[in-house]
Amino acid sequence: MRSYYGLRGCTDGARARRPTLAGDCWDDARLAERVLPWLHRSRDCGIDILVGDPGRRYLPTNELVGLASYDVGTTTDLDDLKRKQGRVYALRPASEKT
């Protein structure tokens, strides 16, 4: 993941407004526990957050709004199906948390 939110907090200017893209971050509990708060902080700074995932175990669906779905091929080493639905989500605004 790449964002212009860092240890110093949100930065000003056009670079800070670029969306953050988080792809396939939800298959490990420890990673998910670290990524979601970081995405929240970025969102709270006004940065758009997009998440791409094929429905991994720790995907926080209650925090997301679905935007698109794509039929994608998988690597049989990682998945039990030849094709899955890859989905694109936006992180739900803080005011809309369920």
N, C-alpha and C positions, 0 to 999 in steps of 0.2 A: 504494500500500500504506500501511497505517496500523498502527502498533504503539506500544506504550508502552515499547519498548526504544529507547533513543536513545544519544546520545554519552555520557551518564552511566552507561550500563549498565541492567540490569533495575531496574524500580521495584517497590516492595512494594505490597500491597493488591489489592483486587478488580479495579481497572482493568488491572493488569499481567497478569491471568489471562484477559483476553478473547482469543479466538482472533485470529490474524493471517490475513487472507485475501489470497492472492496470485493475481491473475487475469491470464492471458495475458501472462506475463513472459518467454516463452522463444523469441521469434522473432528476437532480436538477441543475438549472442554476447557483446557487451560488457555489455549489461544482465544477461544470465544470470550472467555471471561476478561481478557485483556483488550480485545478489539472493540467490543461493544461500548464500553465507557469512553474510549478514545473517539469513536465515531460520534457519540453523544456530544462530547466537547466540541468537536469540529462543527457539528450541526448547530450547536448553540452559538457558534461564532458566525453563523450565516452561510456556512459552506454546504452546498448540496451534496448529499451522500447517496451513491448508487451502490447496490449490492448485487452481485451475480452469484448464483448458487443453484445446484441441481437438487436441493432438498436434503442437505446433510443433517445429521442428528441434532446438532446444537444450533441450528438456524433459528433465530428469535422471531418467528413469524408474527407474533403479537406486536412487534416493534416495526413491522414493515408494511408497505403498501405495494401490491403487485403492479408492475408496469407492462411487462411483456413475457412471453414464453416461447421457447425455441426447442425444436426437436434436434438433439445433438448426439453425435456418436461418442461412445465412451471407450476407454481402454479396458479390456477385459481383466487386466491385472488389478485394476482398482474397483471396478464395478461389476455387479452380477448380471447386468443387462447390456446389450449391444447399443441401445439407444436410451436416452433419458430426456426429460424435460428440463432444460436449463432455463432458469427464470431470472428476470431482472426486477429488482425492487428499489424503492426509495425508502429511506429511513423516515418513519412517521415523525411529523413535527412534535415537539415536546408537549404542545397544547392538546394534542390528539391522542396521547398515550391511553391505552386501554387498561 
